[in-house]
Amino acid sequence: MKLSVAIIPLLVSSFAASKSLSFFGSGQHILDDLSVPGDNPLSFCQDTTDYSLAIKYVDLTPNPPSPGKQLTIEAKGNFTKKIEKGAYINLSVKYGLIRIINQRADLCDQLKNIEEECPVEGDKTITKNVELPKEIPPGHYTVLADVYTEDKERITCLEASVHF
């Protein structure tokens, strides 16, 4: 569980969302054109026109991630508006049908994991290595990371589905 808390905000704060998936039993489907550019299992929640983070690409190596292996995240994006203290991530992670994480995390605290700090704006490129424990239970994980400014303006919203 701690692994998901660490990795997902990292992906989001490092410009992090697969193709034609249904999440959380809501009947909501992700369209192919909402896939995040790059080699990753990520999709945007909706059209990105109003997002203040323009993601150019996110590459994960290996993709899909594997328990007991190092995950390398390479990402590039542009913050079109200054992101200041008070920004947050609403994070939900499900293991099969069971919600294992449902929390709100401070985005500025998560940016420290990639050696950034608030305020953040403009073009950003990151590379981050994460050691994945081999004890990750096998199964289907779905993730929703919805990111907002303190004033509730959407920065980005990402969804992912990963099988371990």
C-alpha positions in Angstrom: 0.0 0.0 0.0 2.8 2.4 0.8 4.3 1.6 -2.6 1.2 3.0 -4.4 1.2 6.1 -2.2 4.8 6.8 -3.2 4.7 5.9 -6.9 1.4 7.4 -8.0 2.0 11.0 -6.7 5.5 10.7 -8.2 4.1 9.9 -11.6 1.6 12.7 -11.3 4.1 15.2 -10.0 6.5 14.1 -12.7 3.9 14.7 -15.4 1.9 11.8 -15.3 -2.7 8.3 -17.2 -4.1 3.1 -21.0 -6.4 2.6 -23.6 -10.1 1.8 -23.7 -10.6 0.9 -20.0 -13.4 1.0 -17.6 -12.6 2.2 -14.1 -14.3 1.9 -10.7 -17.4 0.2 -12.0 -18.8 3.5 -13.1 -19.2 2.6 -16.8 -16.8 5.5 -17.6 -14.6 4.6 -20.5 -11.4 6.1 -21.5 -11.0 6.9 -25.2 -7.8 6.0 -27.1 -7.2 9.6 -27.9 -6.9 10.4 -24.2 -3.7 8.2 -23.8 -0.8 10.1 -22.3 2.0 10.2 -25.0 4.9 7.8 -24.4 5.4 4.3 -23.3 3.1 4.0 -20.2 -0.2 2.7 -19.0 -1.6 6.2 -18.4 -4.6 8.1 -19.7 -6.1 11.5 -19.1 -9.5 11.5 -17.4 -11.0 13.9 -20.0 -10.0 16.4 -22.7 -6.9 18.3 -21.5 -7.7 21.7 -22.9 -8.3 23.3 -19.5 -5.4 21.5 -17.7 -2.5 23.7 -16.5 0.0 20.8 -17.1 0.6 20.0 -20.7 2.3 16.5 -20.7 4.6 16.0 -23.7 5.5 12.4 -22.7 5.9 9.9 -19.9 8.0 6.8 -20.4 8.1 3.9 -17.9 10.9 1.3 -18.1 9.9 -1.5 -17.8 6.3 -1.0 -19.1 4.4 -2.6 -17.5 6.2 -2.2 -14.1 7.5 -5.5 -12.6 7.7 -6.4 -8.9 11.3 -6.7 -7.6 12.6 -4.5 -10.5 13.7 -0.9 -10.8 11.1 1.3 -12.4 12.6 4.3 -14.4 10.2 7.2 -15.0 11.2 9.7 -17.7 8.8 12.6 -18.3 8.5 16.0 -19.9 5.8 18.6 -19.6 4.9 22.3 -19.3 3.2 23.9 -16.4 1.2 26.7 -18.2 0.3 28.4 -14.9 2.4 28.8 -11.8 1.6 26.0 -9.3 1.9 27.2 -5.7 1.6 25.9 -2.2 -1.8 24.5 -1.5 -2.0 22.4 -4.6 -3.1 18.8 -3.9 -3.7 15.3 -5.4 -6.9 13.3 -4.8 -5.6 9.8 -5.1 -7.7 6.6 -5.3 -6.1 3.1 -5.8 -8.1 -0.1 -6.1 -6.8 -3.7 -5.9 -9.4 -5.5 -7.9 -12.7 -4.2 -6.5 -11.2 -3.3 -3.2 -10.3 0.4 -2.6 -6.9 0.3 -0.8 -6.1 4.0 -0.9 -8.4 7.0 -0.9 -6.5 10.1 0.2 -5.6 13.7 -0.5 -1.8 14.5 -0.7 0.0 17.8 -0.8 1.4 18.2 -4.3 4.3 20.4 -3.1 5.4 17.8 -0.7 5.3 15.2 -3.5 7.4 17.4 -5.7 10.3 17.1 -3.3 10.6 13.4 -4.4 11.8 14.6 -7.7 13.9 17.4 -6.4 11.4 20.2 -7.2 9.6 22.6 -5.0 6.7 25.0 -5.2 6.2 27.3 -7.0 6.7 25.4 -10.2 6.1 26.6 -13.7 7.3 26.3 -17.3 9.0 23.3 -19.0 10.1 20.5 -16.8 12.0 17.2 -17.6 12.6 14.6 -15.0 14.1 11.1 -14.6 13.4 9.1 -11.5 14.3 5.6 -10.5 12.1 3.7 -8.0 12.8 0.3 -6.6 9.7 -1.8 -6.7 9.4 -4.4 -3.9 9.0 -8.0 -5.0 6.3 -8.5 -2.4 3.7 -6.5 -4.5 0.6 -8.8 -4.4 -0.3 -10.1 -7.9 -3.5 -8.7 -9.4 -5.2 -5.8 -11.1 -4.7 -2.3 -9.8 -6.6 0.8 -11.0 -5.6 4.3 -10.1 -7.2 7.7 -10.3 -5.0 10.8 -9.5 -6.9 14.1 -9.8 -4.7 17.2 -9.2 -5.8 20.7 -8.3 -4.5 24.1 -7.3 -5.5 25.5 -4.0 -8.2 27.5 -5.8 -9.6 24.2 -7.2 -8.4 24.7 -10.8 -7.5 21.4 -12.4 -3.8 20.9 -13.0 -4.3 17.4 -14.5 -6.3 14.2 -14.0 -4.8 10.8 -14.8 -6.1 7.2 -14.7 -4.1 4.0 -15.0 -4.6 0.2 -14.9 -1.6 -2.1 -14.1 -1.5 -5.9 -13.7 1.2 -7.3 -11.4 
